[in-house]
Amino acid sequence: METRWNSAEQETHTAGPQRRRPGEHALPRIATRGDAYDTGPTEPSRADGMASLLGWFSIGLGMAQVVAPDFMHRLVGVNEGSRDNAVMRTMGMREVGHGVAILATPQPAKAVWSRVSGDVLDLVMLGRLLADRRNDRTRVLGATLGVLGIAALDYYTARQLDRVGQQAAAVTREPGILTKRSVTVNRPVEEVYAFWRDLENLPRFMRHLESVRVLDGRRSHWVAKAPAGKTVEWDAEIVNERENELLSWRATEDADVHNEGTVRFSPAPGGRGTEVRVALRYEPPGGVLGSKLAMLWREEPGQQVQDDLRRFKQVMELGEIVVSDATYERGPHPAQPPAEV
């Protein structure tokens, strides 16, 4: 990561009284990538989420077309004499290709646009089926309306991804995946910042963390849970700090999982407390596709951050975390919480 000293920001940061721990020193301003990728709105996360849904939809639809072409023909109302399973399977493989392309890239705009092109081809084919009186026109018309709806969603998502593409371009040229999440906490900025700044508080609301041990005013040692009962450890350093406003960190070069990020604190509109915005860059095992697959088990770091921020809000506002049986049991299960919490 490139860094540079900014004397003006250093003077701003060190001016005035500040609360510090014993041995802690005011940090000079260090420019990091976090400054660039945390300044914009959170629309990229929502657009990417919609693109992911479309990617999984493409894979599911494509697999159905490949595995059960006769069923898909009946579903859209094609008469038996006009059915061509080879064409249906080809369309299915195209859908699967679109889905994989969307899920396997951090900037899926082009892949979503390819879905829009596929939607146009599907509508042309449905138009021909609709003109054939031997087919079930009611079903063909229903399928046409469904494709029109999906096409509109594909087009809207592609436009949204294009709109934020220029903003994200400078960030995504760097390795890793960016996720951004936010939450509003009904507490003053000073109180929220002070709680987060005491890094040893983080395991109280970050479920994947086992411990954070402060080494000095700038460095800390983190231990996190990993699959199969294992743990990963790394040292992190604070690279930018502005009291009651911003905290940026990055893992050291020898970290098991490289990560870096920024958390910003600002007064929420209407005196509703504090808006907390987190921007995190990480390098997941298995790359981008591994991150998308992890979403199915809610283990993808972006979802972890969102869940952690909900728990942070509860800790700050209620003094405790409200849990249910779903906290302990993933997937379908009897609605019965554990005997001991």
LINKA-V78950 format. One line per field, one symbol per residue. ss: DSSP state (@ for helix, = for strand, . for the rest). burial: 1 if it has 9 or more other C-alpha atoms within 8 Angstrom, else 0. A space follows every 50 residues. Layout:
BEGIN
ss->???
burial->???
END
This chain:
BEGIN
ss->....=.@@@@@@@@...............=..@@@@@.....@@@@@@@@ @@@@@@@@@@@@@@@@@.@@@@@@@@...@@@..@@@@@@@@@@@@@@@@ @@@.....@@@@@@@@@@@@@@@@@@@@@@@.....@@@@@@@@@@@@@@ @@@@@@@@@@@@@@@@@@@@@@....=========...@@@@@@@@@.@@ @@@@....======....=======.@@@.============...===== =.......=========.@@@..=========....@@@@@@@@@@@... @@@@@@@@@@@@@@@@@@......@@@..............
burial->00000100110011000000000100111111011011000001101101 11011111111111110010011101111000100001111111111111 11111001101111110011011001101100001110111111001101 10011011111101100100110001111111111111100111110011 11101101111111001111111111000011111111111011111111 11001011111111111100011111111111110011111101100011 01111101111111111000100010000000000000000
END
